[in-house]
Amino acid sequence: MSTEENPRVLSAVLTHKVGKLSAGLERGTAELYRWVTPVTGELLRWWFGNETVQSRSFNFHPGQRQAMLNVIVAHELLGSRDLADLYRQVCPWALQGSRLAEAAQETHAHPKYCLKMAGGTGKTWVLEALLLWQMLNRTAALDEARDDPRFTRHFLIVAPGPMAYGRLLDALLGREREDRSRDFSTSDFAAYADLFVPPARRGRVERFVRGNARMTRDIGLKPAANGLIAVTHRHLLGAAQADGEEDIGIDTPAM
């Protein structure tokens, strides 16, 4: 199969590059630690370091780890501006013919990553970990009066349908009580805090998620200057477009 015919050449070469950068990640010796922010380094040690991994009964599996590392390298280290730029940095020889024409389209003119994971392989945990990586890095930059455009505190999460939408709300905010309020102690960020967040950052993560997560009916009703996690599903987005609405009050995320 030629380079142009291989639809996964970018993924394959990026994964190989990430493998070299992350060799020794568990021991804290990986070259990757030299290039990421202090916050990202802290998270990587917490998620994948030998000491923390061995202290837990649940951890990210290799597929989740690879997905998370690929996005972190592509976005934070390479700072890819768009799909074509990512190709040029990772495998420039593959950017030719029909692939060059596709990557140059306006629809790909922003940082954009696709993670191919089968159902039941823990996509939600990957989403939540990457959300924390973005939010905590943006928060650290703001605390230091810096503007790091690689990171954001504004997120739009679109589920494929109502059932997945409900599961996402359960994961982010906890299961519904009888009065329809949410029990945050049953959310992933609380129930699996030992996996997701170093102890010193848990209070700030909880305050951000509880204060800024919005289900569909609440999107646009409250100010989002401090941050936003807007959760909806594509059927409702389609209905809004059919009604002639141009947006639903969501700020554009950085990634």
Steps between C-alpha positions, in 0.01 A plus 500: 500500500637840402531785749208681344280188511568434870225694685675460836851610412477812719382295797767237451791742472375720784459194725857394421630848582302507824639159593855631476420817695318311775751219553565503875177683581428268792844563654487876449789495252315546169619773264138614486532654848754750364252652256165512680379761748545438875126431527507244220807337652323474835197339338710252301683391815170462682331308218788276393780508758593167657436613856146625443407223257602231748307670781166482311265215415390676178711672233486612139553207263762519220249613235378787715857597585600507132201715405575751777871521421443539126273801555734657756800469269312621190346799677737604775841405360444541128249782534328393181304789352289281275491155342742585219749644750483180707575294189795726414650455847437127534517350150544768231564240230141378541347840421448461127231439243145461629616515863657843443178624342292363787724640776498843337121533525358767729324242716844381622645849558527466879657259749302179451558148632306178456540210743381167362379298799242222498191508718569394858872586491476800731459798268336706776803464729724621217270796440498588871878471533559725200246749633694516829830539312361796310320664793782468754759632255279796409435570869873495577568745218226736619633481858832627364334765280614315188303430184578152371271451198565126495268456798139586580237493774210489253376166370216372283430127537258358243363151561375288207153466654283533812624182671867594463409853610355365823807285565725802446306705754525212748877482443561874528246607763387179667174306489164666547331500838123471533468879490701501172801668660837335436703308761857606419644230728392245235673687214820365347699794636394409855464121483831462313681802639805286575533435128425841353634770728794550740363572851608866506293578189177314583323790669559731208389237249178435692420870525561553129293202384210560738497873434538495123343180362174566315255247368306591185216687668745726690740590220502874443296581812797579724822698437792292374787745550666275759472190285240264356438130453196489270356150453241428233431250223504532126126455454433819695771686309335390178161616625643842590645539152169395344325773699740756356708554815860584420642401838407395853717739693817292517845652477732341246745265674872503432507143380 
